[in-house]
Amino acid sequence: MKIEVTGPVNQWWFKSQVRLCGGHVVLGFKFQSEHSLCSSGPEFCTCGISAQNANGAKNSSDDLSLTLYQYKTCPFCSKVRAFLDFHGLPYKVVEVNPVMRTEIKFSSYRKVPILMAEPGDKMQINDSSVIISAMKTYLITRHKDLKRVVSFYPEMKSKDENGKEITEYNNKYWVMLEDQDVLQYYPNKEARKEEMKWRMWADDWLVHLISPNVYRTPSEALASFDYIVQEGKFGKVEGFFAKYFGAAAMYFVSKRLKSRHNLQDNVREDLYKAANKWVAAVGSHRKFMGGSTPNLADLAVYGVLRVMEGLEAFNDLMINTKIKPWYKQMEEIIQEKQKAEH
């Protein structure tokens, strides 16, 4: 799907386009320089994985230096940050300019998140779910060999119904553990299946509810893009176009997304239903889906929802569903982990 609106704007040639990348909607702006902007709003990032390894040497968690290339308001990047923060992994953040993207010019892969791990082996890992699965595997396994871990998530290429090449990755929701390590993390087989199920749900359903809700009305769309511009790495002119033209474009695109995902006329109801479904899955007998401590599903759902903070949709979600106690507990435990590191 591609929607284009073209026309001169002062000295700039402006084009807005919406394109599908890896199953997720991406809002783009192309200026005269022909560089593409992947907006940092919800439902805007897709992922893949590649490994760049210089010498095959093993890494240990003690000397692993991590750099996250991101758009702050992207839900997929937010998932990765939630994981890294909860596990107390120090990392450097590089906010990518959504127009020029010079910060990731080293990579043939032009989307975020990208996680770079060095020194020793220099590994590039893309795809929020693969980043999380690979890093969790690395933390638990007794074999501290990141290259070996990344090899568990092989790339697969295929073509969609339009003949366009798409890339997917095997095992992206699996924490790849040896038998003797499994019980260290999973109390039983059902816990492992449950975690995978809800991680997939966060990517395949929950994330698709964000855009229709944060761009539901013209005023909400403008507020969302005002937040995106404030938090993102935009120049003054880039920010102006992103805010006003982006808000207008995404207001209309959100209506198409509502139709594509068969959402109700009042898209808030789908968001509320999803939140309450998650709370019911966690249940009243445990604090988190992971029990007394969050598991990867908890972190995924929290990371996706967090990008709405400060927006009307988030406030409505906290008021009209049962998710607030769980969300606040997630917020508190991650903040505690961060304080412990500092």
C-alpha positions in Angstrom: 0.0 0.0 0.0 1.3 3.4 -0.8 -0.4 6.8 -0.4 1.3 9.9 -1.8 0.7 13.6 -1.6 3.1 15.8 -3.5 3.5 19.5 -4.0 5.9 22.4 -3.4 6.2 23.8 0.0 8.4 27.0 -0.1 11.8 25.9 -1.2 11.2 22.3 -0.3 9.7 19.6 -2.3 7.6 17.7 0.1 6.2 14.2 -0.3 4.5 12.1 2.4 4.1 8.4 1.9 2.9 5.5 3.8 4.5 2.1 3.1 4.4 -1.3 4.5 7.7 -2.7 5.8 7.8 -6.1 7.4 4.1 -6.0 8.1 4.2 -2.7 10.0 3.0 0.7 8.8 5.7 3.3 8.3 5.1 7.0 7.8 7.8 8.6 5.6 8.6 12.0 4.4 10.9 12.6 1.5 12.5 16.0 1.0 14.5 17.3 -1.9 17.6 15.4 -0.7 15.7 12.2 -1.3 16.5 10.9 2.2 13.6 9.0 3.8 12.2 9.6 7.3 10.8 6.7 9.2 8.7 8.5 11.8 9.3 7.6 15.4 5.6 7.2 16.2 4.0 3.9 17.2 3.8 1.2 14.6 6.6 2.8 12.6 9.6 0.4 13.0 10.4 -2.9 11.6 13.3 -5.1 12.1 15.7 -7.7 10.8 18.9 -9.3 12.1 22.5 -9.4 10.8 25.7 -10.3 12.5 29.0 -8.5 11.9 31.8 -10.4 13.5 35.5 -9.6 13.1 37.4 -12.6 14.6 35.0 -15.1 16.2 36.3 -14.4 19.7 34.0 -15.0 22.7 32.4 -12.2 24.6 31.6 -12.1 28.3 28.8 -9.9 29.9 31.5 -8.1 31.9 33.2 -6.6 28.8 30.2 -6.3 26.5 29.6 -2.7 25.4 26.1 -2.1 24.0 24.9 0.8 21.8 21.2 1.1 20.9 20.3 3.1 17.8 16.7 4.1 18.1 13.8 6.5 17.7 12.7 7.1 21.3 8.9 7.0 20.6 9.1 3.8 18.6 7.3 0.9 20.5 9.8 -1.6 19.2 12.8 0.5 20.5 10.9 1.0 23.7 10.6 -2.8 24.2 14.4 -3.1 23.8 15.1 -0.3 26.3 12.7 -1.9 28.8 14.6 -5.2 28.5 18.0 -3.6 28.9 16.9 -1.4 31.8 15.3 -4.3 33.7 18.3 -6.5 33.3 20.7 -3.8 34.4 22.6 -3.8 31.2 24.5 -0.5 30.6 24.1 0.8 27.1 24.6 3.9 25.1 21.7 5.4 23.3 22.1 7.0 19.8 19.0 8.9 18.7 18.7 8.6 15.0 17.8 11.6 12.9 14.6 10.3 11.1 15.3 12.2 7.9 19.1 11.9 7.3 19.7 8.8 9.4 23.4 9.5 9.2 23.8 7.8 12.6 23.2 4.4 11.0 25.1 5.0 7.7 27.5 2.2 8.8 24.6 -0.3 8.3 23.0 -1.6 5.1 20.0 -2.2 7.3 18.2 1.2 7.5 15.6 0.7 10.2 15.6 0.8 14.0 16.2 -0.6 16.6 19.8 -1.7 15.9 21.8 -3.0 18.8 25.6 -3.0 18.4 27.7 -5.1 20.8 31.5 -4.7 21.2 34.5 -4.8 21.9 36.0 -8.0 20.7 33.3 -9.4 18.3 31.4 -6.5 16.8 27.9 -7.8 16.5 24.9 -6.0 14.9 21.6 -7.3 15.9 18.3 -5.9 14.5 14.7 -6.8 15.3 13.4 -5.9 18.7 12.2 -9.5 19.4 15.4 -11.1 18.2 17.5 -8.5 20.2 15.6 -9.4 23.3 15.7 -13.2 22.8 19.4 -13.2 21.8 20.4 -11.0 24.7 18.3 -13.0 27.2 19.9 -16.3 25.9 23.3 -14.7 26.2 22.7 -13.7 29.8 21.5 -17.1 30.9 23.6 -19.5 28.9 27.0 -20.7 30.3 28.5 -20.2 26.8 29.2 -16.5 26.6 29.6 -16.5 22.8 27.3 -13.8 21.3 28.2 -14.9 17.7 27.0 -18.4 18.5 23.8 -17.1 20.1 23.0 -14.9 17.1 23.3 -17.9 14.8 20.3 -19.4 16.5 18.1 -16.8 14.8 18.7 -17.4 11.0 17.3 -15.0 8.4 14.7 -16.2 6.0 13.7 -14.4 2.8 10.4 -14.8 0.9 8.1 -12.8 -1.3 4.7 -11.4 -0.4 1.6 -11.5 -2.6 2.9 -8.4 -4.5 6.2 -10.0 -5.3 8.1 -7.8 -2.8 10.9 -9.5 -0.9 10.3 -9.8 2.9 12.6 -11.0 5.6 11.7 -13.0 8.7 13.7 -14.7 11.3 13.4 -18.2 12.8 13.0 -18.7 16.5 12.7 -14.9 17.2 10.5 -15.5 20.3 12.6 -18.4 21.6 15.2 -18.0 24.4 17.6 -20.7 23.2 18.7 -22.7 26.3 20.3 -26.0 26.9 18.3 -28.5 28.9 20.3 -27.9 32.1 19.7 -24.1 31.8 15.9 -24.2 31.1 14.8 -24.5 34.7 16.9 -21.6 35.7 14.5 -19.3 33.9 11.3 -21.3 33.2 9.6 -23.2 36.1 7.8 -25.4 33.5 7.0 -25.8 29.8 3.7 -24.0 30.1 5.5 -20.9 31.4 7.8 -20.9 28.3 4.8 -21.3 25.9 2.9 -18.6 27.7 5.7 -16.1 27.5 6.1 -16.7 23.7 2.4 -16.5 23.1 2.1 -13.0 24.7 5.3 -11.7 23.2 3.8 -12.5 19.8 0.5 -11.0 20.8 2.3 -7.7 21.7 3.9 -7.6 18.2 1.1 -8.9 16.1 -1.9 -7.3 17.8 -1.2 -4.8 20.6 1.2 -2.6 18.6 -1.4 -2.2 15.8 -3.8 -0.6 18.3 -1.4 2.3 19.0 -1.6 4.4 15.8 -5.4 4.3 15.4 -5.7 5.5 19.0 -3.0 8.2 19.2 -4.1 9.6 15.8 -7.8 9.1 16.4 -8.8 12.8 16.1 -7.0 15.8 14.5 -6.2 17.2 17.9 -4.8 13.9 19.1 -2.7 13.5 15.9 -1.2 16.9 16.4 -0.4 16.3 20.1 1.2 13.0 19.1 3.4 14.5 16.5 4.3 17.4 18.8 5.6 14.8 21.3 7.4 12.9 18.5 9.2 16.1 17.3 10.1 17.0 20.9 11.6 13.6 21.7 13.1 12.9 18.3 16.2 14.2 16.6 14.7 16.6 14.2 16.0 19.8 12.7 13.8 22.9 12.9 12.5 22.7 9.4 12.3 18.9 9.5 10.3 19.1 12.8 7.9 21.7 11.4 7.0 19.5 8.4 6.9 16.3 10.5 4.6 17.9 13.1 2.0 19.5 10.8 2.1 17.4 7.7 2.7 14.2 9.6 -0.2 14.8 11.9 -2.5 15.5 9.0 -1.3 12.4 7.1 -1.5 10.0 10.0 -5.0 11.2 11.0 -6.3 9.9 7.7 -4.0 6.8 7.6 -5.3 5.8 11.1 -8.7 5.4 9.5 -7.3 3.0 7.0 -5.5 1.1 9.8 -8.8 0.9 11.7 -10.3 -0.8 8.6 -7.3 -3.1 7.9 -7.3 -4.5 11.4 -11.1 -4.7 11.7 -11.3 -2.3 14.7 -14.5 -0.9 16.1 -15.7 2.5 15.2 -14.5 3.6 18.6 -11.0 2.3 18.5 -10.6 3.0 22.2 -12.8 0.0 22.9 -10.3 -2.3 21.1 -7.4 -0.8 23.2 -9.4 -1.3 26.4 -10.3 -4.9 25.5 -6.7 -5.7 24.8 -5.5 -4.2 28.1 -8.1 -6.1 30.1 -7.3 -9.3 28.2 -3.7 -8.9 29.2 -4.6 -8.3 32.8 -6.9 -11.4 32.8 -4.0 -13.4 31.4 -1.7 -12.3 34.2 -4.4 -13.1 36.7 -4.9 -12.1 40.3 -2.7 -14.9 41.6 0.5 -13.3 40.5 2.1 -9.9 40.3 3.4 -10.3 36.8 3.1 -12.9 34.1 6.5 -14.0 35.1 5.3 -14.4 38.7 7.1 -12.2 41.3 9.3 -10.7 38.6 8.5 -9.6 35.0 9.2 -12.0 32.2 9.8 -11.1 28.5 6.1 -10.9 27.8 5.6 -8.3 30.7 8.5 -6.3 29.3 7.1 -6.4 25.7 3.6 -5.3 26.7 5.0 -2.5 28.9 7.4 -1.3 26.2 4.6 -1.1 23.6 2.2 0.8 25.9 4.9 3.1 27.3 5.1 5.1 24.0 1.7 6.5 24.6 2.6 8.1 28.0 1.6 11.8 28.1 -1.0 11.4 25.4 -4.8 11.3 25.7 -5.0 7.7 24.7 -2.7 6.6 27.6 -4.7 8.6 30.1 -7.9 7.0 28.9 -6.3 3.6 29.1 -5.3 4.1 32.7 -8.8 5.3 33.7 -11.0 2.9 31.8 -9.2 -0.5 32.2 -7.7 -2.6 35.0 -4.2 -2.3 33.7 -2.9 0.6 35.9 -1.8 -1.5 38.9 0.2 -3.8 36.7 1.6 -0.9 34.7 2.7 1.0 37.8 4.4 -2.1 39.2 6.3 -2.5 36.0 7.3 1.1 36.0 8.5 0.9 39.6 10.5 -2.3 39.2 12.3 -1.0 36.1 13.1 2.3 37.9 14.5 0.4 40.8 16.7 -1.6 38.5 18.0 1.6 36.9 18.7 3.2 40.3 20.6 0.1 41.4 22.9 0.5 38.4 23.7 4.1 39.3 
